[in-house]
Each structure stands twice: as C-alpha cells, then as structure tokens.
Amino acid sequence: MVPFLVAGCGTADGDVVNVYSHRHYDTDQALFDRFEEETGVRVRVVSAPADELIARLQREGPASPADLLITVDAGRLHRARELGLLQSIGEEPVYRTVPQRFRDPEGTWVALTRRARILAYAIDRVDPTELSTYEALTDPKWEGRLLVRSSENIYNVSHLASIVAALGEAEAEHWAAGVVQNLARSPQGNDTDQIRDVAAGVGDVALVNTYYVGRLLNAEDEASRALASRVGVFFPNADDRGAHVNISGAGITRHAPNRDNALLLLEFLLGQEAQSAFAEANFEYPVRDGVAWAPTLEGWGEFREDALPLYRLGELNNAAVRIFDRVGWR
C-alpha cells in the first residue's frame, strides 16, 4: 500500500495529480508511469479499499488532496456521488467517448474498463449445454455443486442488484435463496479461489469475473495455467437480457486541487494506448469502441451484455444487501 499523502493537502501543485485508487494492478502503475513520461505530470497514488477511500474523502472535506477517485464497481462510484464527493466532469470529449450506460447520468463518473460476471465450470464434469441463465442455477440438479464469494463482496452485491432490476425484488430473493440451497460449501475466498476450487473438484460451477480466469490462463507459473485450463467460461442469459457487466471507473473529486491534471489523466486512461493495455495485460474489456481485445478475450467470443445502465446498481445496492441477509448468504 502506498503511504497516505501528507504534503500539499488542499492546494494545487500544478505538476501533479493525486489519485485515490482501489485498483491494485501492475498495469495501472505502468500506465501512470507512461502518463508521467508523456505529460510531465507526476501521479501520486493512495491505494486502499474503496470504502476506506470514500470515508477518507468524507473526513478530509475541502482539505483533501485527492483529485481523482478510481475504484471497481459502479455501485461504489454511485455512492461517492450520492455523498457529494464527486464533481461534474462536464461536457468534455473524454466523457462522450464512453457509451452512455457506462457513465453517470449526472456526469460525475465514467467507466475505465468492463468485466463480465460469468459461469466458470469444470470442463470434465459439466457439459456447457447444461448451462443457460443465472436463474437456472437454482435448479435442484446443481445442489452441492455451486461456488461463490461472500455476500459482502461488492461484485455479488451489484450482480444481485442487476437481478433485482431485471426480475423484481421477490424473484431476486427467490434466486438468491436457490443459490444458497445449491452451494458446495459456505461462501469464502476471492474469485481466483472459486476457480481453483472448481478445478480441484470442490464444486462444479462458480460465479466469477472474466478477468480472473484470463489472468490465471496467462500466469507466469505453469501450475496456474494448467489449473485454469480445466475450467470453461460460459456467458449466461445469452437469449434474454445478457450477462451481467460491471466496471472499474473514475470520478474527479469535489475539491480536486488539480482538476485539469485529473481530466488530463482521465483522457489518457480512456485513450487507445491505455484501453489496449487494460485488455492485453489485465484481461479487462475496453469501454470504448475500436480497441482490440486480448487474444484470450477474443477466444471466448462476443457475448450479449445486460444493457442495464450501471448507475442502477448503486440505486439497488441496499435492496440487494437486504436480500442477502434474509436468505442467509453469508
């Protein structure tokens, strides 16, 4: 973790941009280094979980040194906006390069990357023709075969929020209860752990984000690559609303002392070079058109995406949390 900033708080330094980031990927640091080379603007990063960064912005108020908040999950960006921690990006070209559903309708945040929530399945025990929709995971044939993270994980919260949006709260609760009934073990670990447990035979199907599979398939160590090769990727709901998609995204903080530099960095991260790097090195999907996917993503093929505007994930966050509590998804 990068130490918290102590110098220059609340004042514009002119040649810096201060980033509060939940993302923890080498790709991001490489891009920040490239941005510094191209612009001469230094990127100073505070790394921490999103909730900690949001709480810090609240505590710091107008004295905050932060210029840009970067985090995973549209719901967290929506929360930051609701708390008054972000300012309007304005009608900047950087904002309009991203499809409307991947940005805040009030103009305070914009997506940087996409990731789909897919079914990772054991290729030696599951015929992909058995798979269809998220909703079908409640079928009794999957009893004792499903793997998933804790209900506290934001990816699960936002996924359930998307199901609330599609089916209503009652049907979403029925779905969540059915998944709990079919779990192979108690929810635990991260998405990589779910994939490893599918390969190890703990369960047969896991709900995970695409880039976790991509990273294992392209890992430096042969053991990780061999493990991932035993797992298939299936995009659910291809015949109706499409697979759930979430984002990493960014917003300029309300009291940004270096707003122009924050906007410059946003433009860079949404440019062709950075969008290609996110795809090639971290196996995330670009958010703008005309950017090639990594070969691994290409190999999985095109897929139908849920067209739900992603700010809705934030609006339905509390409903999803209540459902998880009621059905005992721990």
N, C-alpha and C positions, 0 to 999 in steps of 0.2 A: 504494500500500500504506500502511495506517495504521501509524505508528510503534509499536513494542512498548511495552507499559505498563511504567513503572518505579516508579510510586508506589503505595502501599497494598498491596504484594505480600503475600499470605498473610493479610491482615486484612480483616474485614468493614467496609465503609464505610457500609452501611445504605441509602444513597440511590443506589446504582449497581448495575449488573450488567455483568460483564466477559465479553465474547464473543470466543472464538476461532473465526473463520469462514473456510471455504474458498470460500463463495459470494461473488460479486463483482457483484451486480446492483443497479441503482439502486432497484429495487422494495424490496429488503431495507432499504436506508438510509431510504427513505421510511417504511417500517413502523416502524423503530426510532424515528424522529422522532415518529411518531404515538403510539407507546407512551410516550415521554417526556412528551408533552403530556397524556396521559390519567392517568398514574400519578405523575409527578414523579420517576421513577427514571431516572437517566442511563444510557445504553447506551454503553459504551466497547468499541470493536471492534479486534481484531488480525486483519488479513487476511493470509493466506498459504496456500500449497498444503497440502492435508490432511496429507501425510506430514511436512511441516515442523512443523505444529501438534502432531501426535501426538508427534514427537520432542521438541518443546519441553516438552510436558506431562511427559514422562518425566524430562527434565533438571531441571525445576523441583520436582517432587515435592510435598511438603506445603506448600512456599512459593509454589506457583503462585497467581497472582491470578485465574485463569480460573474462571468459574462455569458457562459453557455452551460446549460444542463443537458447532459446526454444520458439516456437510460434505455433499458429494454422495457417493452410493454407500453402500449398506447394508454392503458388504464392509469399508469403512473404519471404520464405526461398530462392526462386529463385532470388528475388530482392536483398536480402542481399549478395548472391553470386555474382550477377552482379555488385554490388557496391564494390566488393573486400573486404568484411567484414568477410569472412569465409576462412578457410584453409582446405586443403585436410585432410580427416580422414585417408587416406592411406588404404592399403590392410589389414586392421585389421579384425579379426574374427567377431567383433561386426557389421561391415558393411555388411558382407556377410550373416548374419542371416536373413536379411530383403529382401524380393523379389525385383527384380531389378526395377520394376516400382515405388516402394516406396522410391527410393533414387536417389540422384543427379548423373547423368552420369559422372560428373567431380569429384565426391567423396567428396563434401563439406557438404552435409546434409543427414540425414536419418530420416525416419518416426519413430514415437514412438507409435502412435495409429491411428486407422481409424474411420471415421464416414460416414454414407451414407446419401445422400440427398433424402428424401422420401416424399410421399404424406400422410399427416395426414388428415383423413377425418371423418366427422360426421357419426357415425355408424347408427344413426336413420334417416338420410336423404340421405345417399349415399350408393348405392349398389356397393360393390367393383368390380363387373363385369363391371361397367361403366368406371372404371379406366384402363389405359393401359400404356401410354407413357407421358413423359413431353410434347412432341409435341401436343398431343391430348388436352392439357389444353387450346388451342386456339379455340376449338370448341365452337360455339355460345351457346351450352347448359350450359356452365359454366359462362355465362355472369352474373356479380354481385355476384359470388359465391367464388372467389379465394382470398386468403390472403397470403401476403408475406412481407418480410422486405424491407427496403430501398435499392436502388441501390448502396449506399455507403458501404453496408455490404460486407465484403470480401467473405463470403460464396456464396452470389449471384453473385459476380464478377467471382469467379472461376467456379461456375456452368455454367454461360453463356459462359465462355471461353471453357469449355468442349463441349458445343453445337456448338460453332464456329469450334472446331476441328473436330466434327463429321459431321456437315452439311454444313460448309462454312459460311462466314460472312453474305451473303444475307439472307439465310434461318434462321440463328440465329436472325437476326434483325426482320424477319417476326414473329418468335416465341415470341420474347420479346414484340413486338407491340401487338400481340394477347393476351398475358397475361395481359398487361396494360388495354386492352379493357374489360377484364373479371373480373377485380378486384372488390371486395365487398366494399373496402374503400381504401384510399390512403395508400401506404406502410408506416409502422410505427412499432415501438417496436422490441423486440427480438424474437427468435424462441418460447420461452415459451409463449409470448403474442399471437403469432399466434395460438398456440394450445388452449389456454384459449378462444380465440375468436371463434374458431371452436366449442368448447363445448358450448359456450354461444349463438351460432346461428348467430353471425355476418357474418360468411361465412361458406362454407361447406367443402372446401379443402384448405390446406395450404402446402407450401413448407418449410420443416424444416429438421434439422439434427436429426438422430435417438436418440442420447444420451439425447436430451431434453425431449423426450417422456419417455425414460427409467427413468430419474430422477424424473419426475412427478409421474409415476406409482409406484415408490418406495419411495416417500416422507414420512417424518415422520407424517405430518398432513393429516388427513383423507380427508379433503376437496380437497387437490391437487390430491390425489389418486382417489377420486370419479370423479373429473373433467377429469382426463386422461383416465378413464375407458369408457368415452363416445366418445373416439377418436380411430379410427383404423389406422393401419400402412400398407402402400402399397409401394412396391418397383417397380418403373416404369421400362419400357423398358426391361422386362424380356425375350422377344422374339427376341431382337436385341442386342444392344451394352451393355445393363445392366444399373444399377443405378449408378449415379454419386457418387464417393467416394473422400473425401478429408482427410487430415491428421492433426495431430499435429506432429511436428518434431523438430529436433535439429541439430545444427552445431557448431563445435569448432571455436571460433573467431580467426581472423587472427593473433592477437597479444597476444593470450592467455598466461598469465604468468605461468599458472598451467596446461599445456596441458595434462600431464599424468593423473592428477586427473580428468580432464574433460573427458578423454577417459574412465577412470575407472567408472565414473558416467554414461556415455552412456551405457557401458556394463551392468551396474546394471539395468538401466531403460529398457533395452531390454532383461533382464533375465526373467525366468519363474515367479518368485515371483512378480516382478513389472508388467509384462504383465497381470497376473491374477488380480492384484489389479486394474489396469485401467479398466478391463472388469467388475469385480464384484462391485466395488464401484462407478464408474463413467459411466458405461454402454457404454463404447467405445469398438470397436473391436480390438483385438490384431493385430499386424503386422507380427508376426512370427507364423509359423505352430506349432501345438501341444499344444496350450494353450486353455483351455476350455473357452467358452463364459459364461457370466452370464445367469441365467435361463430366464430372460426377453428377452435377445437377442436370446436364443435358441427357445423361444416360438414364435418368429417372423419367424423363419426358415432360411434356407440357401437362398441366393439370388445371381443372376448374377451381377457381378461388371463390370462397364466400365473399360476396360483394358488400357485406355489411360495412358501413362507414365506421372506422375504428374508434371514433370518439364514443360510440355507443358502448364499448367495452368498459369505459370508465363510468358511464352513467349507470350500468347494470352491475357494477362491482359488488355493491352491498347486497343485492339480491342473491348473487352467486355465493357469497360468504355465508349468508343465512341458510341457503340450501345445503351447503356442505356440513354445517353444524347439525341440521335436522337429520340428515341421513347417516351421520356418523363416519363421514370420510375424514379420517384423521391426518 
